[in-house]
């Protein structure tokens, strides 16, 4: 039920992309494999990962707990990899990055207010902001990835969703240990 709800949320948050027009013939033939869920998922996961990365990048100068700083560094590295893969999948889809979620605050997305608080905070209060925000991010990412795996069609997207979902389970376990 949760996966179906997530899929509906992802599919409903952006307009279905056109598959013709400006895309090249090669990209156009590959675009047909992407459905609205695939592209909506990608277009949502990119800003979610970007915001989480902005937060993890603050940890070296703000964290009081070495374990939190280490987790933030590993998470940041993973987010960078995910962003490269998400952008590559978007390029293969032939859909332009119109940034439909720019400025949005949605469940699991690190809010601009959270980034402002984190930037102005150090020590244990920062660690709490970071771990709470990462927990929300990881939890929502898992939900969205489940929806993509259930309702998506393009192997580039569903495979990436499966990989991200596996990592989020590990990340959540690490967060729970802190």
C-alpha positions as CSV (number, residue, x, y, z in Angstrom):
1,X,0.0,0.0,0.0
2,X,2.8,2.4,0.9
3,X,4.6,1.7,-2.3
4,X,1.5,2.4,-4.4
5,X,0.9,5.6,-2.5
6,X,4.5,6.7,-3.1
7,X,4.2,5.9,-6.8
8,X,1.0,8.0,-7.1
9,X,2.7,10.8,-5.2
10,X,5.8,10.7,-7.5
11,X,3.8,10.3,-10.7
12,X,1.4,13.1,-9.7
13,X,3.9,15.8,-8.8
14,X,5.1,16.6,-12.3
15,X,3.5,16.7,-15.7
16,X,4.2,13.7,-17.8
17,X,7.1,14.5,-20.0
18,X,6.9,14.6,-23.8
19,X,9.1,12.0,-25.5
20,X,9.5,13.8,-28.8
21,X,10.7,17.1,-29.9
22,X,14.1,18.2,-28.9
23,X,15.5,14.8,-27.9
24,X,17.8,13.2,-30.5
25,X,16.7,10.1,-32.4
26,X,18.8,7.8,-30.3
27,X,17.6,9.4,-27.0
28,X,14.0,9.4,-28.4
29,X,14.1,5.7,-28.9
30,X,15.4,5.1,-25.4
31,X,12.9,7.7,-23.9
32,X,10.0,5.4,-24.7
33,X,11.2,3.0,-22.0
34,X,10.7,5.8,-19.4
35,X,7.3,6.3,-18.0
36,X,6.0,9.3,-16.0
37,X,6.9,7.6,-12.7
38,X,10.5,7.1,-13.8
39,X,11.0,10.7,-14.8
40,X,9.0,12.1,-11.9
41,X,11.1,10.0,-9.5
42,X,14.3,11.2,-11.0
43,X,13.3,14.8,-11.0
44,X,12.3,14.5,-7.3
45,X,15.3,12.5,-6.1
46,X,17.8,15.0,-7.6
47,X,16.8,18.0,-5.4
48,X,16.3,15.7,-2.4
49,X,19.9,14.5,-2.8
50,X,21.3,17.9,-3.5
51,X,19.7,19.4,-0.3
52,X,20.9,16.4,1.8
53,X,24.4,16.9,0.4
54,X,24.4,20.5,1.3
55,X,23.7,19.5,4.9
56,X,26.3,16.7,5.0
57,X,28.9,19.1,3.6
58,X,28.5,21.3,6.7
59,X,29.5,18.4,9.1
60,X,33.3,18.7,9.1
61,X,33.2,22.2,10.5
62,X,30.1,21.9,12.7
63,X,29.8,18.4,14.1
64,X,30.9,17.6,17.7
65,X,30.7,13.8,17.4
66,X,33.3,12.1,15.2
67,X,30.8,9.3,14.5
68,X,28.3,11.8,13.1
69,X,31.0,13.5,11.1
70,X,32.1,10.1,9.7
71,X,28.5,9.2,8.8
72,X,28.0,12.6,7.2
73,X,31.1,12.0,5.1
74,X,30.0,8.6,3.9
75,X,26.5,9.8,3.2
76,X,27.9,12.8,1.3
77,X,30.0,10.5,-0.9
78,X,27.0,8.2,-1.5
79,X,24.8,11.2,-2.4
80,X,27.4,12.5,-4.9
81,X,27.4,9.1,-6.6
82,X,23.6,9.0,-6.6
83,X,23.4,12.4,-8.1
84,X,25.8,11.4,-10.9
85,X,23.7,8.3,-11.6
86,X,20.4,10.2,-11.4
87,X,21.5,12.9,-13.8
88,X,22.8,10.3,-16.2
89,X,19.4,8.5,-16.1
90,X,17.6,11.8,-16.6
91,X,19.8,12.4,-19.7
92,X,19.1,9.0,-21.1
93,X,15.4,9.6,-20.6
94,X,15.6,12.6,-22.9
95,X,13.6,14.8,-20.4
96,X,15.1,18.2,-19.6
97,X,15.9,19.1,-16.0
98,X,13.3,21.7,-15.5
99,X,13.8,21.7,-11.8
100,X,10.1,21.4,-11.0
101,X,10.9,20.9,-7.3
102,X,13.1,24.0,-6.9
103,X,12.4,25.7,-3.6
104,X,9.9,23.0,-2.5
105,X,9.9,21.6,1.0
106,X,8.5,18.1,0.9
107,X,8.7,15.1,3.3
108,X,12.2,13.9,3.4
109,X,13.7,16.9,1.6
110,X,16.0,18.9,3.8
111,X,14.3,22.2,4.1
112,X,15.9,25.6,3.4
113,X,15.1,26.5,7.0
114,X,16.9,23.4,8.2
115,X,19.9,24.3,6.2
116,X,19.8,27.8,7.7
117,X,19.6,26.4,11.2
118,X,22.4,24.0,10.5
119,X,24.6,26.7,9.1
120,X,24.1,28.8,12.3
121,X,24.7,25.9,14.7
122,X,27.7,23.9,15.9
123,X,28.3,21.0,18.2
124,X,25.6,18.7,19.6
125,X,22.7,20.9,18.3
126,X,24.1,20.6,14.8
127,X,24.5,16.8,15.2
128,X,20.8,16.6,16.2
129,X,19.7,18.7,13.2
130,X,21.8,16.6,10.8
131,X,20.8,13.2,12.1
132,X,17.1,14.1,12.3
133,X,17.2,15.5,8.7
134,X,19.1,12.5,7.4
135,X,16.7,10.1,9.1
136,X,13.8,11.8,7.4
137,X,15.6,11.9,4.1
138,X,16.5,8.2,4.2
139,X,13.1,7.2,5.3
140,X,11.3,9.1,2.5
141,X,13.9,8.0,-0.1
142,X,13.2,4.4,0.7
143,X,9.5,5.0,0.3
144,X,10.0,6.8,-3.0
145,X,12.4,4.1,-4.3
146,X,9.8,1.4,-3.4
147,X,7.2,3.3,-5.5
148,X,9.7,3.6,-8.4
149,X,10.5,-0.1,-8.3
150,X,6.8,-1.0,-8.3
151,X,5.5,1.5,-10.9
152,X,8.6,2.5,-12.9
153,X,9.5,0.9,-16.2
154,X,13.0,2.0,-17.3
155,X,15.7,-0.3,-16.1
156,X,18.0,2.7,-15.6
157,X,15.6,4.2,-13.0
158,X,14.3,1.0,-11.4
159,X,17.8,-0.4,-11.0
160,X,19.0,2.8,-9.5
161,X,16.0,2.9,-7.1
162,X,16.8,-0.6,-6.0
163,X,20.5,0.4,-5.3
164,X,19.4,3.5,-3.4
165,X,16.9,1.5,-1.4
166,X,19.5,-1.0,-0.3
167,X,21.8,1.8,0.8
168,X,19.1,3.6,2.7
169,X,18.5,0.5,4.8
170,X,22.1,0.5,5.8
171,X,22.1,4.3,6.4
172,X,19.0,4.0,8.6
173,X,20.7,1.3,10.7
174,X,23.8,3.5,11.1
175,X,21.6,6.5,12.1
176,X,19.8,4.3,14.7
177,X,23.1,3.3,16.2
178,X,24.1,6.9,16.9
